[in-house]
């Protein structure tokens, strides 16, 4: 055990527990779902169990496959997992209705720019069909297992509504974990949320903040925004980063691809970020004869494959860009380890999980990001990474050439993996969450032990 974990144990005062904590975890995203949203909850449940708590996870039996990826993943060993049904899954229905409306209005040359069926009927989101039976089953689990506290992972927001109902019915302390920011002005602006939805979402957020006992976000910048917009709740808002599961570490020294390779995985954020600057930089290098099909490749794995291909065709770099749909998580990590650079894009104030994967895999970043917390983390733990804070094809192309030169001259420095994992391993971060719960709820009777 690292010294950092030992310090967390001592500061959380848990050591060997004489009293078990029974915690109900409402997690829509949980195995067998393989989406990235499940990884945080899986880690929390695993390490809650390891350090003396008894997690009881309640997840969805019939997930909405329009938004979820079902695989063969299993819950952590020893973690009791129950499932409840969603009475309706809406993604395909609202998608089809929107398609019909688009075709009808298209006959008179009116273009539908957003899904109004989603806006009107998916409140708080398209997962509200999970609320009724989950609330009922959650109530049974609380009584049967003598649950001490409730943890809920959001998104989806419907999970939070169910947890809030359970809080009202049982009075149990509620820990609400927002994996993504919600109900704040910056998110409204990025997503162009209509005014009536903004009012609904702000009202729901105020309810969450009023009645939750601990409100968790996944980075410090988001925490500051929430405190600025809702100062009355500042004493219950905390940050616990996403981190990395050290069990996924790839063996050091994996051979790199023959071609200089930049990799990107997951969501490209077309809805929020300028998408073409990076490809303009590749085109610029190709035009100057600095890279070719024999020496360079950009690998993309994720949603938006067709749009990436369209952009590559636009800039005549289809010979340099290779696209693929999503592949299993372990396969993605192996591809990343064999690449020379990982392209990193973020939508502030969110922090992409790719940040926490790249550093322990010992791959430098080409980070086209604004100034802020992510930049600080990269500079602290990844000395050979390149950070470009302006949308400039010239700057990005210079960074790529700089990376090529460093590899050719054997000047790439290892990331500070050990130091990073002391701070950002999911085990350490779970202990950080336990510490927050211990310290914040220590006056609430049996859910917290005082030594």
Secondary structure, 3 states (H helix, E strand, C coil): CCHHHHHHHHHHCCCCCCCCEEEEEECCCCCCECCCHHHHHHHHHHHHHHCCEEEEEEEECCCCCCCCCECCCCCCCCCEEEEECCCCCCHHHHHHHHHHHHHHHHCCCCCCCCCHHHHHHCCCCCCHHHHHHHHHHHHHHHHHCCCCEEEEEECCHHHHHHHHHHHHHHCCEEEEEECCCCCCHHHHHHHCCCHHHHHHHHHHHHHHHHHCCEEEECCHHHHHHHHHHCHHHHHHEEECCCCECHHHCCCCCCCCCCCEEEEEECCCCCCCCCCCHHHHHHHHHHHCCCCCCCCEEEEEECCCHHHHHHHHHHCCCCCCEEEECCCCHHHHHHHHHHCCEEEECCCCCCCCHHHHHHHHCCCEEEEECCCCHHHHHHHHHCCCCEEECCCCHHHHHHHHHHHHHHHHCCCCCCCCHHHHHHHHEHHHHHHHHHHHHHHHCCCCHHHCCCC
